[in-house]
Amino acid sequence: MLTVYGIPNCDTIKKARTWLDKHQIAYRFHDYRKDGITTEKINGWFKELPWDKVLNKASTTWKELPDEQKATVTDEASAANLLISHSSAIKRPLIEDASGKAVSIGFSEKLYEEKFLKQA
C-alpha cells in the first residue's frame, strides 16, 4: 500500500488523492501536522530524491521565512533541519511505496499513470 505524505487542505494533495481514489489505488494518508515527521524519514527520502526537490521553495512556508534562515539551507543536513521544524515546506504530495521508498513527489496525472497504473 502507498503512503501519501502531506497536509489535507493542500490543493495538490486533494488532486492526488482524488486521482488515486478514482483509480482505486489503496493508500494511507500521513498528515505532517497531525502525525509529524522524523529526521530519519526525511533523510531516507533524500536517498531517493534530491534534497532540493523535497524542499518546496515555491511554498508559502518557504517564502515567509527570513532570508537569513533561507541562506542557511545549503545541503541535506540543513534542509532536513528546516523540514523538521517547517514540514509544510516539504513538496507535496510525497508518495512512498509499500517498502517505504519514496517513489513520487508532486502531482502529474501523466506521471501517476506511468507509475501507479502499471503497478496496480
Rosetta blueprint (number, residue, H / E / L):
1 M L
2 L E
3 T E
4 V E
5 Y E
6 G E
7 I L
8 P L
9 N L
10 C L
11 D H
12 T H
13 I H
14 K H
15 K H
16 A H
17 R H
18 T H
19 W H
20 L H
21 D H
22 K H
23 H L
24 Q L
25 I L
26 A L
27 Y E
28 R E
29 F E
30 H E
31 D E
32 Y H
33 R H
34 K H
35 D H
36 G L
37 I L
38 T L
39 T H
40 E H
41 K H
42 I H
43 N H
44 G H
45 W H
46 F H
47 K H
48 E H
49 L L
50 P L
51 W H
52 D H
53 K H
54 V H
55 L E
56 N L
57 K L
58 A L
59 S L
60 T H
61 T H
62 W H
63 K H
64 E H
65 L L
66 P L
67 D H
68 E H
69 Q H
70 K H
71 A H
72 T L
73 V L
74 T L
75 D L
76 E H
77 A H
78 S H
79 A H
80 A H
81 N H
82 L H
83 L H
84 I H
85 S H
86 H L
87 S H
88 S H
89 A H
90 I E
91 K L
92 R L
93 P L
94 L E
95 I E
96 E E
97 D L
98 A L
99 S L
100 G L
101 K L
102 A E
103 V E
104 S E
105 I E
106 G L
107 F L
108 S L
109 E H
110 K H
111 L H
112 Y H
113 E H
114 E H
115 K H
116 F H
117 L H
118 K L
119 Q L
120 A L
